[in-house]
Amino acid sequence: MNANTLSYSDYLIRILTASVYDVAVETPLEPARILSRRSGNNVLLKREDLQPVFSFKIRGAYNKMAKLPAEALAKGVITASAGNHAQGVALSAQHLGCEATIVMPATTPQIKIDAVRNRGGKVVLKGVSYNDAYDHAMKMVAESGLTYIAPFDDPDVIAGQGTIAMEILRQNPGRIDAVFMPIGGGGLAAGMAAFIKQVRPEIKLIGVQTNDSCDMKLSIAKGERVELKDVGLFSDGTAVKLVGEETFRICRDLLDDIITVDTDAICGAIKDIFDDTRSIAEPAGALALAGLKSYIARNHAQGQTLVAVTSGANMNFHRLRHVSERSELGEGNEGIFAVSIPEQPGSFLKFIHILGNRNITEFNYRYGDDQTAHIFVGIQTAGVQDLAKISAELTEAGLPNTDLTNDEIAKIHIRYMVGGRTHKVQNERVVSFEFPERPGALACFLNRMQTGWNITLFHYRNHGADYGRVLAGVDVPPQDEQAFHDFLEKLGYVYEDETHNQAYRLFLA
């Protein structure tokens, strides 16, 4: 055992004696009445979004810092974080009367920097990623003797988060079938599992991750920690490339399952939380509920008592536009289709009649040629099962169609670009990119894209998120294929070749 490894009985004692309530509050366990009625289950929300820093992270940060010796507090503490942990450390330091240094990537949105400074934290901006900030924090620890407050892989941090489980079992001593927790580095899931599996071992413990940031799930499947090359950034609060050693051990031993969900499912869960509580969760804060809903659908669960931890509400207001657009897709209330109709009078009307009483949510068309028109259409549906029925009805009417509801490129880019065909580009390669969002980020991206190849297509839309999404077309002659591949690898951005994406081929190629 390493120094950070404790027995589960030791964790139980640490959770029961944790020092969190000097700054944290016991949050309510509230029924989600609308979702419960709709799903046929008793769904309960553990409202950690109501903490003073709008996140559960205050528990672990304070528990760790409150146990530090006086001489360590006198020197000060330091952490690397661009999110909720940073605010938790800053508020804890403010309460304990010590100085807190928070190293954040230079790409951190100003709203988060201001939130830390408003709590009395000293902000140091370094690098463009969390790893850059962490490396600089470790350098400062070595040079200054400051105490590093880990965001998840520390027994006292884990025990602090475990107090959430203690409250849940006290607030609902009756039947609980399963508890759902978001997983980033694993501190929350590890702490809750260490408590519940010793007190109520019959309760299923299910972690939830995003499809593109599921390091814990992959690590447990392999039997050892694996590091992701890239992580999806929509649920930025759980976008972790490498989980902790101790959190991995506990989650591997005690979790019953880990469910993964996509962006649309998270947006649907954010809407569910709003409908039931009138509160707006951040994506990571709604992740557990998205997993709970997936569990109900997958297992046809009925009559069960299911608990989801709503872990945070530090949402950028301008991001709500994107969430609103995607929530209907996440709920299965909207489908997106590409439909080919004859380019002749009456075709539009025939198409509308086929759809019957279904509402059209979006309709994009531009004249292409004399034979066939391709339309991009959003259709209100009666659930996911209705998508196949719509497709069959269109096919039966002689209208070829493609369901694009799960096509990320179609939803983020193509729906805003329909009608931009060209016949003058012979060797177009289409690539999607992600880059950290900050003032000047788009200009920086364009500067790095300066090459000897012509840019033939470009779409960018600010979603109010911490990252930007770009779809770019480049005219690349066949003899330059390897050089273009090498260029993309050296560019330094997360990218995906979308040249064969079906939505692009139908509407823009």
C-alpha positions as CSV (number, residue, x, y, z in Angstrom):
1,M,0.0,0.0,0.0
2,N,1.2,3.5,-0.8
3,A,0.9,6.4,1.6
4,N,-2.4,7.5,0.1
5,T,-4.1,4.1,0.5
6,L,-6.5,3.6,3.4
7,S,-8.7,0.7,4.5
8,Y,-12.4,1.1,3.9
9,S,-13.1,1.1,7.6
10,D,-10.6,4.0,7.9
11,Y,-12.5,5.9,5.2
12,L,-15.8,5.3,7.1
13,I,-14.3,6.9,10.2
14,R,-12.8,9.8,8.2
15,I,-16.2,10.5,6.6
16,L,-18.1,10.3,9.9
17,T,-15.6,12.8,11.5
18,A,-15.0,15.0,8.4
19,S,-14.7,18.8,8.9
20,V,-16.9,20.1,6.2
21,Y,-19.8,22.0,7.8
22,D,-17.8,25.0,8.8
23,V,-18.2,26.1,5.2
24,A,-20.4,23.6,3.5
25,V,-24.1,23.0,4.0
26,E,-26.2,19.9,4.2
27,T,-28.0,20.0,0.9
28,P,-31.5,18.8,0.4
29,L,-32.5,15.5,-1.2
30,E,-35.4,16.6,-3.3
31,P,-37.9,14.6,-5.4
32,A,-37.9,15.3,-9.1
33,R,-41.7,15.0,-9.3
34,I,-42.1,15.6,-13.1
35,L,-39.4,13.2,-14.1
36,S,-40.6,10.6,-11.5
37,R,-44.1,10.7,-12.9
38,R,-42.8,10.5,-16.5
39,S,-40.4,7.6,-15.8
40,G,-42.5,5.6,-13.4
41,N,-39.8,5.7,-10.8
42,N,-39.0,7.7,-7.6
43,V,-36.2,10.0,-8.7
44,L,-34.4,12.0,-6.1
45,L,-31.9,14.8,-6.6
46,K,-29.1,15.5,-4.1
47,R,-28.7,19.2,-4.6
48,E,-25.0,19.9,-4.3
49,D,-25.5,22.8,-6.7
50,L,-26.8,24.7,-3.6
51,Q,-23.4,24.8,-1.9
52,P,-21.9,28.3,-1.3
53,V,-19.6,27.8,-4.3
54,F,-22.4,26.0,-6.3
55,S,-20.5,22.7,-6.3
56,F,-19.7,19.8,-4.0
57,K,-16.0,20.5,-4.3
58,I,-16.0,22.7,-1.2
59,R,-16.4,19.6,0.9
60,G,-13.2,17.9,0.0
61,A,-11.1,21.0,-0.3
62,Y,-12.1,22.2,3.2
63,N,-11.8,18.8,4.8
64,K,-8.2,18.6,3.6
65,M,-7.3,22.1,4.5
66,A,-8.9,22.0,8.0
67,K,-6.6,19.1,8.9
68,L,-3.4,20.8,7.9
69,P,-1.0,21.8,10.7
70,A,-0.9,25.5,11.6
71,E,2.6,25.9,10.1
72,A,1.4,24.6,6.7
73,L,-1.6,27.0,6.8
74,A,0.7,29.9,7.7
75,K,2.8,29.2,4.5
76,G,-0.3,29.0,2.4
77,V,-1.8,26.4,0.0
78,I,-1.8,26.0,-3.8
79,T,-3.8,24.1,-6.4
80,A,-4.1,23.8,-10.1
81,S,-7.7,24.1,-11.4
82,A,-9.8,26.1,-13.8
83,G,-13.1,25.1,-12.2
84,N,-15.1,24.3,-9.1
85,H,-12.2,23.0,-7.1
86,A,-10.4,26.4,-7.4
87,Q,-13.4,28.1,-5.9
88,G,-13.6,25.5,-3.1
89,V,-9.9,26.0,-2.2
90,A,-10.2,29.8,-2.3
91,L,-13.3,29.9,-0.1
92,S,-11.7,27.4,2.4
93,A,-8.6,29.5,2.6
94,Q,-10.6,32.6,3.2
95,H,-12.4,30.9,6.1
96,L,-9.2,29.5,7.6
97,G,-7.3,32.8,7.2
98,C,-4.6,31.5,4.9
99,E,-3.4,32.5,1.5
100,A,-4.4,30.4,-1.5
101,T,-2.7,30.4,-4.9
102,I,-4.7,29.0,-7.8
103,V,-2.8,28.2,-10.9
104,M,-5.1,28.3,-13.9
105,P,-4.5,27.9,-17.6
106,A,-4.3,31.2,-19.5
107,T,-7.3,29.9,-21.5
108,T,-9.6,30.0,-18.5
109,P,-12.7,32.2,-19.1
110,Q,-12.6,35.5,-17.2
111,I,-15.8,34.7,-15.3
112,K,-14.0,31.8,-13.5
113,I,-10.9,33.9,-12.8
114,D,-13.0,36.6,-11.3
115,A,-14.9,34.1,-9.1
116,V,-11.6,32.8,-7.6
117,R,-10.3,36.4,-7.0
118,N,-13.6,37.4,-5.4
119,R,-13.0,34.6,-2.9
120,G,-9.6,36.0,-2.0
121,G,-7.6,33.6,-4.1
122,K,-4.3,34.7,-5.8
123,V,-4.6,33.7,-9.5
124,V,-1.5,32.7,-11.5
125,L,-2.2,32.1,-15.2
126,K,0.1,29.6,-16.9
127,G,0.0,27.5,-20.1
128,V,-3.0,26.6,-22.2
129,S,-4.1,23.4,-20.5
130,Y,-4.7,21.9,-17.1
131,N,-1.5,19.9,-17.4
132,D,0.5,23.1,-18.0
133,A,-1.1,24.7,-14.9
134,Y,-0.4,21.5,-12.8
135,D,3.2,21.4,-13.8
136,H,3.7,25.0,-12.9
137,A,2.0,24.5,-9.5
138,M,4.3,21.6,-8.7
139,K,7.3,23.8,-9.6
140,M,5.9,26.4,-7.2
141,V,5.4,23.8,-4.4
142,A,9.1,22.7,-4.8
143,E,10.3,26.3,-4.6
144,S,8.0,27.8,-1.9
145,G,7.0,25.0,0.4
146,L,3.3,25.7,-0.3
147,T,0.9,22.7,0.4
148,Y,-0.7,21.3,-2.7
149,I,-4.5,20.6,-2.4
150,A,-5.3,17.8,-4.8
151,P,-8.7,18.0,-6.6
152,F,-9.5,14.3,-6.1
153,D,-6.6,11.9,-5.4
154,D,-6.2,12.5,-1.6
155,P,-7.8,10.5,1.3
156,D,-9.0,13.7,3.1
157,V,-10.5,15.1,-0.1
158,I,-12.2,11.8,-0.9
159,A,-13.6,11.6,2.7
160,G,-14.9,15.1,2.4
161,Q,-16.9,14.2,-0.7
162,G,-18.1,11.0,1.1
163,T,-20.1,13.1,3.5
164,I,-22.7,13.5,0.6
165,A,-23.4,9.7,0.9
166,M,-23.8,10.0,4.7
167,E,-26.4,12.7,4.2
168,I,-28.3,10.8,1.5
169,L,-28.7,7.7,3.8
170,R,-29.7,9.8,6.7
171,Q,-32.2,11.8,4.6
172,N,-33.7,8.7,3.1
173,P,-33.3,5.8,5.4
174,G,-35.8,3.7,3.5
175,R,-35.4,1.9,0.2
176,I,-32.8,3.2,-2.3
177,D,-32.1,1.0,-5.4
178,A,-29.3,2.9,-7.0
179,V,-27.2,6.1,-6.6
180,F,-25.7,7.8,-9.6
181,M,-22.6,10.0,-9.4
182,P,-20.6,11.9,-12.0
183,I,-17.0,10.8,-12.5
184,G,-14.0,13.0,-13.5
185,G,-11.0,12.2,-11.5
186,G,-13.1,10.0,-9.2
187,G,-13.0,11.7,-5.8
188,L,-16.8,12.1,-5.5
189,A,-17.6,8.5,-6.6
190,A,-14.8,7.0,-4.4
191,G,-15.9,8.9,-1.3
192,M,-19.5,8.0,-1.7
193,A,-18.8,4.4,-2.5
194,A,-16.5,4.0,0.5
195,F,-19.4,5.0,2.8
196,I,-22.4,3.4,1.1
197,K,-20.9,0.0,0.4
198,Q,-20.1,-0.4,4.1
199,V,-23.4,0.9,5.5
200,R,-25.9,-0.2,2.8
201,P,-24.1,-2.7,0.5
202,E,-27.3,-3.6,-1.3
203,I,-27.5,-0.2,-3.0
204,K,-26.1,-0.2,-6.5
205,L,-23.5,2.5,-7.1
206,I,-23.3,3.7,-10.7
207,G,-20.8,6.2,-12.0
208,V,-21.5,8.3,-15.0
209,Q,-19.1,9.7,-17.6
210,T,-19.3,11.2,-21.1
211,N,-18.6,9.1,-24.1
212,D,-15.5,11.2,-24.9
213,S,-14.1,11.5,-21.3
214,C,-14.5,8.0,-19.9
215,D,-11.1,7.4,-18.5
216,M,-12.3,5.6,-15.3
217,K,-14.5,3.2,-17.3
218,L,-11.7,2.4,-19.7
219,S,-9.2,2.0,-16.8
220,I,-11.4,-0.4,-14.9
221,A,-12.0,-2.4,-18.0
222,K,-8.3,-2.8,-18.6
223,G,-7.5,-3.4,-14.9
224,E,-5.0,-0.5,-14.7
225,R,-5.0,3.3,-15.1
226,V,-4.8,4.4,-18.7
227,E,-4.4,8.0,-19.9
228,L,-6.5,9.5,-22.6
229,K,-4.8,11.4,-25.4
230,D,-7.8,13.8,-25.6
231,V,-11.0,14.4,-23.7
232,G,-14.3,16.0,-24.7
233,L,-14.8,19.4,-23.2
234,F,-18.6,19.9,-23.1
235,S,-18.7,18.5,-19.6
236,D,-15.6,20.4,-18.6
237,G,-16.0,19.6,-14.9
238,T,-15.3,15.9,-15.6
239,A,-12.9,16.3,-18.5
240,V,-10.0,14.3,-16.9
241,K,-7.3,12.5,-18.9
242,L,-6.0,10.4,-16.0
243,V,-7.9,9.4,-12.9
244,G,-6.2,9.2,-9.5
245,E,-4.5,6.1,-8.2
246,E,-6.5,5.9,-5.0
247,T,-9.8,6.9,-6.7
248,F,-9.2,4.2,-9.3
249,R,-8.6,1.5,-6.6
250,I,-11.8,2.4,-4.8
251,C,-14.0,2.7,-7.9
252,R,-12.6,-0.5,-9.3
253,D,-13.4,-2.3,-6.0
254,L,-16.8,-0.8,-5.1
255,L,-18.7,0.6,-8.1
256,D,-21.4,-1.7,-9.7
257,D,-21.2,0.0,-13.1
258,I,-20.2,3.0,-15.1
259,I,-22.6,4.4,-17.7
260,T,-21.5,6.7,-20.5
261,V,-23.8,9.4,-22.1
262,D,-23.5,11.9,-24.9
263,T,-23.9,15.7,-25.1
264,D,-27.6,15.5,-26.1
265,A,-28.4,13.3,-23.1
266,I,-26.7,15.8,-20.8
267,C,-28.6,18.8,-22.3
268,G,-31.8,16.8,-21.8
269,A,-30.9,16.2,-18.2
270,I,-30.2,20.0,-17.7
271,K,-33.7,20.7,-18.9
272,D,-35.2,18.0,-16.6
273,I,-33.4,19.6,-13.6
274,F,-34.7,23.0,-14.6
275,D,-38.3,21.7,-15.1
276,D,-38.3,20.2,-11.6
277,T,-36.3,22.7,-9.6
278,R,-36.1,25.9,-11.7
279,S,-32.3,25.7,-11.3
280,I,-29.8,25.5,-14.1
281,A,-27.1,22.8,-13.7
282,E,-23.7,22.9,-15.5
283,P,-23.1,19.9,-17.8
284,A,-21.1,18.0,-15.2
285,G,-23.8,18.8,-12.7
286,A,-26.5,17.1,-14.8
287,L,-24.2,14.1,-15.8
288,A,-25.5,11.8,-13.1
289,L,-29.1,12.4,-14.0
290,A,-28.4,11.7,-17.7
291,G,-26.9,8.4,-16.6
292,L,-29.9,7.7,-14.3
293,K,-32.2,8.2,-17.3
294,S,-30.1,6.0,-19.5
295,Y,-30.2,3.3,-16.7
296,I,-34.1,3.5,-16.7
297,A,-34.3,3.1,-20.5
298,R,-31.7,0.3,-20.6
299,N,-33.2,-1.7,-17.8
300,H,-36.9,-0.8,-18.3
301,A,-36.8,0.2,-14.6
302,Q,-40.2,0.8,-12.9
303,G,-41.0,1.6,-9.3
304,Q,-37.4,2.0,-8.2
305,T,-36.0,4.7,-5.9
306,L,-33.0,6.3,-7.8
307,V,-30.8,9.1,-6.5
308,A,-28.7,11.4,-8.8
309,V,-26.1,13.9,-7.4
310,T,-26.6,17.3,-9.1
311,S,-23.0,18.2,-8.5
312,G,-22.6,21.8,-9.7
313,A,-24.3,24.9,-11.2
314,N,-21.4,27.0,-12.4
315,M,-22.9,27.5,-15.8
316,N,-21.8,30.2,-18.3
317,F,-25.1,32.0,-19.2
318,H,-24.2,32.3,-22.9
319,R,-23.9,28.5,-23.1
320,L,-27.6,28.1,-22.5
321,R,-28.4,28.7,-26.2
322,H,-26.5,25.6,-27.1
323,V,-28.0,23.6,-24.3
324,S,-31.5,24.7,-25.3
325,E,-31.0,23.7,-28.9
326,R,-29.7,20.3,-28.0
327,S,-32.0,19.4,-25.2
328,E,-34.9,18.4,-27.4
329,L,-32.6,16.0,-29.3
330,G,-31.5,14.6,-26.0
331,E,-35.1,14.0,-24.9
332,G,-35.9,12.3,-28.2
333,N,-38.4,15.1,-29.0
334,E,-36.8,16.2,-32.2
335,G,-35.2,14.4,-35.1
336,I,-33.0,15.8,-37.9
337,F,-33.3,14.4,-41.4
338,A,-31.8,14.9,-44.8
339,V,-34.5,14.2,-47.4
340,S,-34.2,14.1,-51.2
341,I,-37.3,15.3,-53.0
342,P,-38.0,15.9,-56.7
343,E,-37.2,19.4,-57.9
344,Q,-40.7,20.1,-59.2
345,P,-43.8,22.0,-58.2
346,G,-45.8,20.5,-55.3
347,S,-42.9,18.5,-53.8
348,F,-42.7,20.6,-50.7
349,L,-46.4,20.2,-50.1
350,K,-46.3,16.5,-50.6
351,F,-43.5,16.2,-48.1
352,I,-45.4,18.2,-45.5
353,H,-48.5,16.0,-45.9
354,I,-46.5,12.9,-45.4
355,L,-45.4,14.2,-42.0
356,G,-49.1,14.6,-40.9
357,N,-49.5,16.5,-37.6
358,R,-45.9,16.5,-36.7
359,N,-44.4,20.0,-36.2
360,I,-41.6,21.2,-38.4
361,T,-38.9,22.7,-36.1
362,E,-36.4,23.6,-38.9
363,F,-36.4,23.6,-42.7
364,N,-33.4,24.5,-44.9
365,Y,-33.4,24.4,-48.7
366,R,-31.5,25.9,-51.6
367,Y,-31.9,25.2,-55.2
368,G,-29.2,22.8,-56.5
369,D,-30.1,21.3,-59.9
370,D,-33.1,20.5,-62.1
371,Q,-33.6,17.0,-60.8
372,T,-33.4,16.6,-57.1
373,A,-33.5,18.9,-54.1
374,H,-31.9,18.0,-50.7
375,I,-33.6,19.5,-47.7
376,F,-32.4,19.6,-44.1
377,V,-35.4,19.4,-41.8
378,G,-36.0,19.2,-38.1
379,I,-39.1,17.3,-37.1
380,Q,-40.9,17.1,-33.7
381,T,-41.1,13.5,-32.7
382,A,-43.0,11.3,-30.2
383,G,-39.7,9.9,-28.8
384,V,-36.7,8.1,-30.2
385,Q,-38.8,5.2,-31.5
386,D,-40.6,7.6,-33.8
387,L,-37.5,8.3,-35.8
388,A,-37.6,4.9,-37.6
389,K,-41.3,5.4,-38.3
390,I,-40.7,8.8,-39.9
391,S,-37.9,7.4,-42.0
392,A,-40.1,4.4,-43.1
393,E,-43.0,6.7,-44.1
394,L,-40.7,8.9,-46.2
395,T,-39.1,6.0,-47.9
396,E,-42.5,4.4,-48.6
397,A,-43.5,7.7,-50.3
398,G,-40.5,7.5,-52.6
399,L,-38.4,10.1,-50.7
400,P,-34.9,8.9,-49.9
401,N,-33.8,10.1,-46.5
402,T,-31.0,9.9,-43.9
403,D,-31.5,10.2,-40.1
404,L,-28.9,12.8,-39.0
405,T,-30.2,13.0,-35.4
406,N,-27.0,11.5,-34.0
407,D,-24.6,13.2,-36.4
408,E,-22.5,15.7,-34.4
409,I,-21.2,17.5,-37.4
410,A,-24.8,17.9,-38.8
411,K,-26.0,19.4,-35.5
412,I,-23.1,21.7,-34.8
413,H,-22.2,22.9,-38.3
414,I,-24.1,21.7,-41.3
415,R,-27.5,22.9,-40.1
416,Y,-26.2,26.5,-40.2
417,M,-24.5,26.1,-43.6
418,V,-27.1,24.3,-45.8
419,G,-27.0,25.5,-49.4
420,G,-23.3,26.2,-49.7
421,R,-22.4,23.8,-52.5
422,T,-19.5,24.3,-54.9
423,H,-18.4,22.6,-58.0
424,K,-15.0,24.3,-58.2
425,V,-13.1,22.4,-55.5
426,Q,-11.6,19.1,-56.7
427,N,-9.9,17.8,-53.6
428,E,-11.6,19.1,-50.6
429,R,-10.7,17.6,-47.2
430,V,-13.0,18.6,-44.3
431,V,-11.8,18.6,-40.8
432,S,-13.4,19.4,-37.4
433,F,-11.3,21.1,-34.7
434,E,-11.7,21.9,-31.0
435,F,-9.6,24.7,-29.4
436,P,-9.7,26.4,-26.0
437,E,-12.0,29.4,-26.1
438,R,-10.7,32.8,-25.0
439,P,-10.4,36.3,-26.4
440,G,-8.3,36.1,-29.6
441,A,-8.6,32.3,-29.8
442,L,-10.2,32.3,-33.2
443,A,-7.6,34.6,-34.6
444,C,-4.9,32.4,-33.1
445,F,-6.4,29.4,-34.8
446,L,-6.6,31.1,-38.2
447,N,-3.0,32.2,-37.9
448,R,-1.9,28.6,-37.3
449,M,-4.0,27.5,-40.2
450,Q,-2.0,29.6,-42.7
451,T,-0.6,27.1,-45.2
452,G,0.0,26.8,-48.9
453,W,-3.4,25.1,-49.3
454,N,-6.6,27.0,-49.9
455,I,-9.2,27.1,-47.2
456,T,-12.5,26.2,-49.1
457,L,-15.0,26.0,-46.3
458,F,-15.1,27.5,-42.8
459,H,-17.7,27.5,-40.0
460,Y,-17.3,28.6,-36.4
461,R,-20.0,29.3,-33.8
462,N,-19.4,30.5,-30.3
463,H,-21.4,28.3,-27.9
464,G,-20.5,30.2,-24.8
465,A,-18.4,27.2,-23.7
466,D,-14.8,26.9,-22.7
467,Y,-13.9,25.6,-26.2
468,G,-14.5,26.5,-29.8
469,R,-15.7,24.2,-32.6
470,V,-14.6,24.8,-36.2
471,L,-15.4,22.9,-39.4
472,A,-12.8,23.7,-42.1
473,G,-12.4,22.6,-45.7
474,V,-9.0,22.6,-47.4
475,D,-8.2,21.9,-51.0
476,V,-5.5,19.2,-50.8
477,P,-4.1,17.7,-54.0
478,P,-3.6,13.9,-53.9
479,Q,0.2,14.2,-53.9
480,D,0.0,16.4,-50.7
481,E,-2.0,13.9,-48.6
482,Q,0.9,12.9,-46.3
483,A,2.1,16.5,-45.9
484,F,-1.4,17.5,-44.9
485,H,-1.6,14.7,-42.4
486,D,1.7,15.7,-40.9
487,F,0.4,19.4,-40.7
488,L,-2.7,18.3,-38.8
489,E,-0.6,16.3,-36.3
490,K,1.7,19.2,-35.6
491,L,-1.1,21.8,-35.4
492,G,-1.7,21.0,-31.8
493,Y,-5.5,20.9,-31.8
494,V,-8.0,18.1,-31.3
495,Y,-9.2,17.2,-34.8
496,E,-11.3,14.7,-36.7
497,D,-11.4,14.1,-40.5
498,E,-15.0,14.6,-41.6
499,T,-14.5,14.3,-45.4
500,H,-16.8,11.3,-45.6
501,N,-19.5,12.6,-43.2
502,Q,-22.8,11.9,-44.7
503,A,-24.4,15.3,-43.9
504,Y,-21.4,17.1,-45.5
505,R,-21.6,14.9,-48.6
506,L,-25.3,15.6,-49.0
507,F,-25.4,19.4,-48.5
508,L,-21.9,20.9,-49.0
509,A,-19.6,18.6,-51.0
